[in-house]
């Protein structure tokens, strides 16, 4: 049987490669990749979505056969095409950070599921690029935070176009304990609530503590008036619900200092007891101050040992201590940790800035073990048994 000679155009296809001068040095695979990307980026008027998907599927077989320089060029071109198939976008996102960069930075939306996959499977560099995307969402931010990378965390905190989820905020509060820059950035976030701020107070610097007390100032009057009729029923009746009792105690309008047997304690006794605590916070003194203040001894120990003494100012205000007596306490030179005159003046400013009921609310927050969010952050901090 005779063999027919191939047609001229077919012969050109099957003949050995004779590349054009501009294509010398390129492999057949590289040339194919260039041809395919030329098709992928055609406008929608020239190529249907099905045809574009077919070309993308072919490209998926070719991409890993060409070098990074060409893959980066392909990524740059694909990033400019809104109609780029998701399968091709995904492949480029999961490539090296250099190749993925043009696609991650593209203005057009990328399906969140693909970005989440890239965040989980990629490197820290991938996640840093994703953290800069305009269409960043709370769900995507949650995934980025899973890797606990400080630089990515700070990039996210600088973004104001989205809101963190409540779980993310709890996590960030726990991370702020060991990073001053995270503290500063987090205190600017609108998602932060009083429970978070009063926890951060313990590890914040002096200026941040003032900002926290100013930002989260609150008045419990409306709540107190609403539940006032419950006090007699709960505290004078039998079989009171312990949860309701705890909440009513937290909302108590005015704390009256009490002694060891529940007897009222005069302000003179309060001042002398707190003076003794400032001078030498022994265990028995800590116990006595706890009874007077109506909070746990663990919290009192933390207040008395705090080097900044701002918590001490909050406690004194919550007890209704006169201004002059408070200033005399923080100015005394025989204290366990004597303060400079400038520091004492600063604390007087903190004392003056607070209403008594607000100071009492802060004390209750600090001693509120039953609050689920406080308990969650405490677990994240890794010291479940400590008071925060």
Secondary structure as the mmCIF struct_conf table of DSSP 4:
data_model
#
loop_
_struct_conf.conf_type_id
_struct_conf.id
_struct_conf.beg_label_comp_id
_struct_conf.beg_label_asym_id
_struct_conf.beg_label_seq_id
_struct_conf.end_label_comp_id
_struct_conf.end_label_asym_id
_struct_conf.end_label_seq_id
HELX_LH_PP_P HELX_LH_PP_P1 UNK A 2 UNK A 7
HELX_RH_AL_P HELX_RH_AL_P1 UNK A 8 UNK A 14
BEND BEND1 UNK A 15 UNK A 15
HELX_LH_PP_P HELX_LH_PP_P2 UNK A 16 UNK A 17
HELX_RH_3T_P HELX_RH_3T_P1 UNK A 21 UNK A 23
TURN_TY1_P TURN_TY1_P1 UNK A 24 UNK A 25
HELX_RH_AL_P HELX_RH_AL_P2 UNK A 28 UNK A 40
TURN_TY1_P TURN_TY1_P2 UNK A 41 UNK A 41
BEND BEND2 UNK A 42 UNK A 42
TURN_TY1_P TURN_TY1_P3 UNK A 44 UNK A 46
BEND BEND3 UNK A 47 UNK A 47
HELX_RH_AL_P HELX_RH_AL_P3 UNK A 49 UNK A 62
HELX_RH_3T_P HELX_RH_3T_P2 UNK A 63 UNK A 65
BEND BEND4 UNK A 66 UNK A 66
HELX_RH_AL_P HELX_RH_AL_P4 UNK A 68 UNK A 79
TURN_TY1_P TURN_TY1_P4 UNK A 80 UNK A 80
TURN_TY1_P TURN_TY1_P5 UNK A 82 UNK A 83
HELX_RH_AL_P HELX_RH_AL_P5 UNK A 86 UNK A 93
TURN_TY1_P TURN_TY1_P6 UNK A 94 UNK A 94
BEND BEND5 UNK A 95 UNK A 95
HELX_RH_AL_P HELX_RH_AL_P6 UNK A 97 UNK A 104
TURN_TY1_P TURN_TY1_P7 UNK A 105 UNK A 105
BEND BEND6 UNK A 107 UNK A 108
HELX_RH_AL_P HELX_RH_AL_P7 UNK A 112 UNK A 121
BEND BEND7 UNK A 122 UNK A 122
HELX_RH_AL_P HELX_RH_AL_P8 UNK A 124 UNK A 130
TURN_TY1_P TURN_TY1_P8 UNK A 131 UNK A 132
TURN_TY1_P TURN_TY1_P9 UNK A 134 UNK A 135
HELX_RH_AL_P HELX_RH_AL_P9 UNK A 138 UNK A 145
TURN_TY1_P TURN_TY1_P10 UNK A 146 UNK A 147
HELX_RH_AL_P HELX_RH_AL_P10 UNK A 150 UNK A 157
TURN_TY1_P TURN_TY1_P11 UNK A 158 UNK A 158
BEND BEND8 UNK A 161 UNK A 162
HELX_RH_AL_P HELX_RH_AL_P11 UNK A 166 UNK A 176
TURN_TY1_P TURN_TY1_P12 UNK A 177 UNK A 178
HELX_RH_AL_P HELX_RH_AL_P12 UNK A 180 UNK A 186
TURN_TY1_P TURN_TY1_P13 UNK A 187 UNK A 188
TURN_TY1_P TURN_TY1_P14 UNK A 190 UNK A 191
HELX_RH_AL_P HELX_RH_AL_P13 UNK A 194 UNK A 200
HELX_RH_3T_P HELX_RH_3T_P3 UNK A 201 UNK A 203
BEND BEND9 UNK A 204 UNK A 204
HELX_RH_AL_P HELX_RH_AL_P14 UNK A 206 UNK A 215
TURN_TY1_P TURN_TY1_P15 UNK A 216 UNK A 216
HELX_RH_AL_P HELX_RH_AL_P15 UNK A 221 UNK A 227
TURN_TY1_P TURN_TY1_P16 UNK A 228 UNK A 229
HELX_RH_AL_P HELX_RH_AL_P16 UNK A 230 UNK A 236
BEND BEND10 UNK A 237 UNK A 239
HELX_RH_AL_P HELX_RH_AL_P17 UNK A 242 UNK A 250
TURN_TY1_P TURN_TY1_P17 UNK A 251 UNK A 251
BEND BEND11 UNK A 253 UNK A 254
STRN STRN1 UNK A 258 UNK A 258
TURN_TY1_P TURN_TY1_P18 UNK A 260 UNK A 261
BEND BEND12 UNK A 262 UNK A 262
STRN STRN2 UNK A 264 UNK A 264
HELX_RH_AL_P HELX_RH_AL_P18 UNK A 267 UNK A 279
HELX_RH_AL_P HELX_RH_AL_P19 UNK A 283 UNK A 293
TURN_TY1_P TURN_TY1_P19 UNK A 294 UNK A 294
BEND BEND13 UNK A 295 UNK A 295
HELX_RH_AL_P HELX_RH_AL_P20 UNK A 297 UNK A 305
TURN_TY1_P TURN_TY1_P20 UNK A 307 UNK A 308
HELX_RH_AL_P HELX_RH_AL_P21 UNK A 310 UNK A 318
TURN_TY1_P TURN_TY1_P21 UNK A 319 UNK A 320
HELX_RH_AL_P HELX_RH_AL_P22 UNK A 323 UNK A 331
TURN_TY1_P TURN_TY1_P22 UNK A 333 UNK A 334
BEND BEND14 UNK A 335 UNK A 335
TURN_TY1_P TURN_TY1_P23 UNK A 336 UNK A 337
HELX_RH_AL_P HELX_RH_AL_P23 UNK A 341 UNK A 352
TURN_TY1_P TURN_TY1_P24 UNK A 353 UNK A 353
BEND BEND15 UNK A 354 UNK A 354
HELX_RH_AL_P HELX_RH_AL_P24 UNK A 356 UNK A 366
TURN_TY1_P TURN_TY1_P25 UNK A 367 UNK A 367
TURN_TY1_P TURN_TY1_P26 UNK A 369 UNK A 370
HELX_RH_AL_P HELX_RH_AL_P25 UNK A 372 UNK A 381
TURN_TY1_P TURN_TY1_P27 UNK A 382 UNK A 382
TURN_TY1_P TURN_TY1_P28 UNK A 384 UNK A 385
BEND BEND16 UNK A 386 UNK A 386
#
